[in-house]
Amino acid sequence: FLYFRGAATRDIYTARTIFEPPAARLAAEVATDEQIARLREVLEDELRALAGPAVAYPTIGWRFHTELVDLSGYATLAVMAAALEHISEHHASRVVAEWSATETSQVELAAKAHRKLVDLIARRDGAGAERYWRKHMQIVGDLLFADDDGDLIDILD
């Protein structure tokens, strides 16, 4: 449906920047210790993925985003995040595959940002989690869309 509406990959990311930072705040406010532990497990999967090629990272990195939104406690947000995960992951994988060796160090910075967010959530710092996640997504968006040509979502992938 997004493809037929002419949605570009940037549209997907912009939508995520609208609902993910408040979801981070909500996660800090309502997630159980068990849910936070599950988010830490996804983070550990990310850290293990860093040992491989950088192009493999976006798959697990976007799973972190989806898990984060799930912790917000809002089913609608969780469904939206899950529905957009494949599109976001596919775009990020394409971008990372084209990065130089120095640019691929950005995936390590993303993993560090994810760790800091989990720590904010575990401390129940909702306002801090929201602020931090909004800034992180802005920075990452600028990197992912630095050479954005307005590509439509590719429904064949």
N, C-alpha and C positions, 0 to 999 in steps of 0.2 A: 504494500500500500504506500509506503514512503517513497518508493521509486516512482510510482505513478503520479504522486503529488509533486514530483520534481525535487525531492529532498536531497540536499548535498550532504556529504560526510561531515562537513563543518556544522550543519544543522543538528546532527546527532550529538556532536560534542557540546554544542551550545546548550542543548536540552539537558545534557548530563550536568553541565556546570550550574544549571538552575536548580536541579533537585538533589544533587549529591552533597553539597555543603550542608544544607539543612538536615539531610539524612545522617550525616556525621554527628551533628549536634544531637539529634534524636537518639542515635545509637549510644552516645555517651550517657544519655538520660535514662534509657529504658533497657538496654541490653543486659542480659544476665551474665554472670561470670563464665558460664559454660559457652555462651555465644561469643564472648570476647576471646575465649580460649580457641574456639573454632576459627575466628579471624586470625589469630596468631598462627594457627596451623597453616592457613593459606599463605601468610607472610613467610613462614619457614619454607614452604614450597617455592615461593619466589626466590628466596635466597639460594636455594639449591639450583634453581634454573639459571642463576647468574654464572654458574660454573660452565655452562654451555654457551653456544653462540647467542649473541645478543638478540638475533631475530626470533629466538624461541621465547623470549621474555614476555612479549605482549599478551600471549595467550593466558599465562598465569596472572599477569598484572591486571588484566581486565576482570579475571575471576575475583580478584580482591575487591574491585569496585562493586561488583554485583553482590558479593557477600556483605560488604559494608552497608549497602542500601537495604539488604534483607534485615540487618540488625536494627534498622530504624523502627521496625514493628508495623510498618504500613505495607499491606499486601499490594496495593496499587503501585507504589513506588518500586517495590521488589519486582513486580512483573514487568514494569517499564525497563528497569535496569537489565533484567535477564533478556528481554527482547532485543535490546540494543547492544548487548555484549558482543555478539558475533560481528556485527558491523564495526564496532569500535576496535575490536581486536584485529580484524582483517586490515583495517586502514593503518593502525599502528604498526603492524607487521610489515606492511609494504614500505612505510616510511623508514623504519629502523633498518630494513634490508638495504636501503640506499645510503645510509649514513656511513661516514668515514670512521676509522678506528677511534679517533678522538671524540666524535659525536656519540658513539655507542656507550661511552661512559655515562651518558644521561640515564641509562637504564639502572645503573647502580644508584644514582641519585634518587630515582623514582622509588626504588626499594627502601632507601633510607627515609624518604618522606612517608612511605606507608608505615614503617616502623614507628615513626614519631606520632602519626595519627593514632595508631593502636594504643600507644602509651597515653595519649590525651584522652581517648575513650575509656581506657582502664582507670584513669584518675577521675573519671566522671566530669571532665571539663568540657561541657557541651559548647559553650561560647568559643572557647579556644579551639576546639576541634573544627567547628564550622569556619572560623576565620582562617585557620591554617589550611583547611582543605580547599577553600575558595581560592586562596593564593596559589597553592600547588597546582590546581587545575588550570588556572590562568597561565602560569608559567609553562606547563606541559602543552597546553593548547597552542601557545605561541610557537613551540618547537615542532609540534606535529603538523601544524598548518602553515609553516614558514613559506613553503612553496605551493600553497593551496591554489589550485586552478578551478575550484568550484565543481569538482567531480561529483556526479550523481552517485547515489548508492548503487553498487553493482549487484544486481539480483542474481547473477549467474554464478557467484561464488558460494 
